[in-house]
């Protein structure tokens, strides 16, 4: 997938590291707060730790989901984000 619309080098780095670890981008979608790269698989503890060590000021978010949206977590910067699915509680 073409990542050129992702204007944050930091978010692009996160996406590329996730891809190198075997994940893939399923879509790029506009959200009210950001252009979001949706990843196919969840965020591993190892990658999360690597991102937080390299970019300690990068905003992390975690959403509980809803009946219509899967729970997710990810990172956001300057109108660009990467979203990793989380399992529904259960």
C-alpha positions in Angstrom: 0.0 0.0 0.0 1.2 3.5 -0.8 2.0 5.3 2.4 2.9 8.6 0.8 -0.4 10.2 2.1 0.9 9.6 5.7 2.6 12.9 6.4 4.1 12.0 9.8 7.6 10.4 9.5 7.1 9.0 13.0 3.8 7.3 12.2 5.3 6.1 8.9 8.2 4.6 10.9 5.7 2.8 13.2 3.8 1.4 10.2 7.0 0.2 8.5 8.3 -1.5 11.7 4.9 -3.3 12.0 5.2 -4.4 8.4 8.7 -5.6 9.0 7.4 -7.7 11.9 4.8 -9.4 9.6 1.8 -7.1 10.0 0.1 -5.3 7.1 -2.0 -2.2 6.4 -5.6 -3.1 5.5 -6.7 0.5 4.7 -6.0 4.2 5.0 -9.1 6.0 6.1 -10.0 9.6 7.1 -11.2 10.0 10.6 -12.4 13.3 12.2 -9.0 13.7 13.9 -6.6 12.0 11.5 -5.8 10.0 8.4 -5.5 6.5 10.0 -3.6 3.5 8.8 -5.5 0.4 9.9 -3.3 -2.6 10.6 -4.4 -6.2 10.1 -3.0 -7.6 13.4 -2.6 -6.4 16.9 0.3 -4.4 18.4 2.9 -6.7 19.9 4.3 -5.9 23.3 7.8 -5.8 21.8 6.9 -3.3 19.1 4.9 -1.1 21.6 8.0 -1.0 23.9 10.3 -0.2 20.9 8.0 2.7 19.8 7.7 4.1 23.4 11.5 3.9 23.8 12.2 5.6 20.5 9.4 8.2 20.6 8.5 8.7 24.3 6.4 11.9 23.5 4.3 10.1 20.8 0.6 10.1 21.8 -0.7 6.6 22.5 -4.4 5.9 22.6 -6.6 2.9 23.5 -10.3 2.6 22.6 -12.7 0.2 24.2 -14.7 -0.2 21.0 -18.5 -0.3 20.5 -21.1 -2.6 19.0 -20.0 -1.2 15.6 -16.3 -0.7 16.1 -13.6 -3.1 17.2 -11.5 -2.1 20.1 -8.1 -0.7 19.0 -5.0 1.0 20.2 -2.4 3.0 18.4 -0.4 6.2 18.0 -1.4 9.6 16.7 0.7 12.6 15.6 -0.2 15.8 13.8 -3.3 14.5 12.0 -1.9 11.0 11.2 -2.4 7.8 13.1 -1.9 4.1 13.1 -4.5 1.7 14.5 -3.9 -1.8 15.7 -7.0 -4.0 16.5 -7.5 -5.4 20.0 -9.6 -8.4 20.9 -13.1 -7.8 22.2 -13.4 -8.5 25.9 -15.0 -11.7 26.6 
